[in-house]
Amino acid sequence: MERTYVMIKPDGVQRNLAGEIITRFEKKGFKIVGLKLLQLNRAIAEKHYAEHVGKGFFEGLVEYITSGPVVAIVLEGKDVVATVRAMNGATNPANAAPGTVRGDYAIEVGRNVIHASDSVESAAREIAIYFSPEELVSYNKAADSWLYE
């Protein structure tokens, strides 16, 4: 089973969308193996957005992501990386389909509610930024036999 990292951004937390968003992933059948509320500092934000250092929008990203609490989540399931990205919708909410998180709850790119890893490799890197191995829980769910062949 794959794991992915998901972050409900400060706008999603401030708008009381965390529960609704988490519910979508649970109803899909994904297993939560890590979950916590965090206030990011600049060092963690810079580590998260390391690939954007030096770009014109970098400072705005760091300022925004540190502006309020975020919900950090690790989800586990078959094809979870690609499926969660599809459930989130296009990065630009104007291009996000209705029924996706961004299509339903976001209007601007700079306030697009949610982040999810874009590959298995990115997921491993991002999970390690926010969670120690001891904070991730492996367990069996009775519903697994109803989700997977």
C-alpha positions in Angstrom: 0.0 0.0 0.0 1.2 3.5 -0.8 1.3 6.4 1.6 0.8 10.1 0.8 1.1 13.4 2.6 -1.8 15.8 2.7 -1.9 19.2 4.3 -5.1 21.2 4.9 -3.7 24.7 4.5 -4.4 27.7 6.8 -7.4 28.8 4.7 -9.0 25.4 5.0 -8.5 25.3 8.8 -9.8 28.9 9.2 -12.9 28.1 7.1 -13.7 25.0 9.2 -13.2 22.6 6.3 -10.8 20.1 8.0 -13.5 17.7 9.1 -15.3 17.7 5.7 -12.0 17.2 3.8 -10.9 14.3 6.1 -14.3 12.7 5.8 -14.0 12.6 2.0 -10.8 10.6 2.2 -12.2 8.3 4.8 -15.4 7.7 2.8 -13.2 6.9 -0.2 -11.7 4.1 1.9 -8.2 5.5 2.7 -6.7 4.8 6.1 -5.4 7.7 8.3 -2.1 6.6 9.7 -0.9 10.0 10.9 -2.8 13.2 11.8 -1.9 16.4 13.7 -2.6 20.1 14.0 0.5 22.2 13.5 1.6 25.8 13.4 4.5 25.8 10.9 7.6 27.9 11.5 9.7 29.4 8.7 12.3 26.6 8.8 9.7 23.8 8.2 8.0 25.9 5.5 11.3 26.4 3.7 12.0 22.7 3.9 8.6 21.9 2.5 8.9 24.4 -0.3 12.6 23.8 -1.0 12.1 23.3 -4.7 10.7 26.9 -5.0 13.6 28.7 -3.2 14.7 31.7 -5.3 11.4 31.9 -7.2 9.4 35.1 -7.1 6.5 33.6 -5.3 8.6 31.8 -2.6 8.3 34.4 0.1 4.5 34.6 -0.4 4.2 30.8 0.0 6.2 30.8 3.2 4.3 33.8 4.6 1.0 32.2 3.8 1.7 28.6 5.0 3.0 30.0 8.4 0.1 32.4 8.8 -2.1 29.9 10.7 -2.5 26.3 11.8 -2.5 23.5 9.3 -3.7 19.9 9.5 -1.0 17.3 8.6 -2.2 14.0 7.4 -0.7 10.7 6.2 -3.1 8.5 4.3 -2.5 4.9 3.2 -4.2 2.9 0.4 -3.9 1.5 -3.1 -2.9 4.3 -5.6 -3.4 6.8 -2.8 -1.0 9.4 -4.3 -2.8 9.8 -7.6 -6.3 9.3 -6.2 -5.9 12.0 -3.6 -4.5 14.4 -6.2 -7.5 13.7 -8.4 -9.9 14.2 -5.4 -8.2 17.6 -4.7 -8.7 18.9 -8.2 -6.5 21.2 -10.3 -4.1 23.4 -8.4 -5.8 26.4 -9.9 -9.4 26.2 -8.5 -10.7 27.9 -11.7 -9.8 24.7 -13.5 -10.9 22.3 -10.7 -13.9 20.2 -11.4 -17.0 20.4 -9.2 -16.9 17.6 -6.7 -13.2 18.0 -6.0 -11.9 19.7 -2.9 -10.7 22.8 -4.8 -13.7 22.8 -7.2 -16.0 22.9 -4.2 -14.2 25.1 -1.7 -11.5 27.3 -3.4 -11.5 30.3 -5.8 -7.8 31.5 -6.0 -4.6 29.6 -6.4 -3.1 31.4 -3.4 -5.9 30.1 -1.2 -6.5 26.6 -2.6 -7.3 24.9 0.7 -5.1 21.7 0.4 -1.8 20.2 -0.6 -1.0 16.6 -1.5 2.2 15.0 -2.5 2.6 14.6 -6.3 4.6 11.3 -6.3 5.5 8.4 -4.0 9.0 10.0 -3.7 7.6 13.4 -2.7 5.3 11.7 -0.3 8.2 10.0 1.5 10.1 13.3 1.7 7.1 15.3 3.0 6.0 12.6 5.5 9.5 12.7 7.0 9.3 16.5 7.4 6.1 16.3 9.5 6.1 12.9 11.1 8.6 10.8 12.9 8.3 7.0 12.2 6.9 6.6 15.7 4.0 8.9 15.0 2.7 6.8 12.1 0.4 3.9 13.1 0.1 0.7 11.1 -3.2 -1.2 11.8 -5.7 -3.4 10.1 -9.3 -2.2 9.5 -12.2 -4.6 9.2 -13.4 -2.7 6.2 -10.2 -3.4 4.2 -11.7 -6.7 3.0 -14.6 -4.8 1.6 -12.4 -2.3 -0.2 -9.6 -4.5 -1.7 -9.7 -7.8 -3.5 
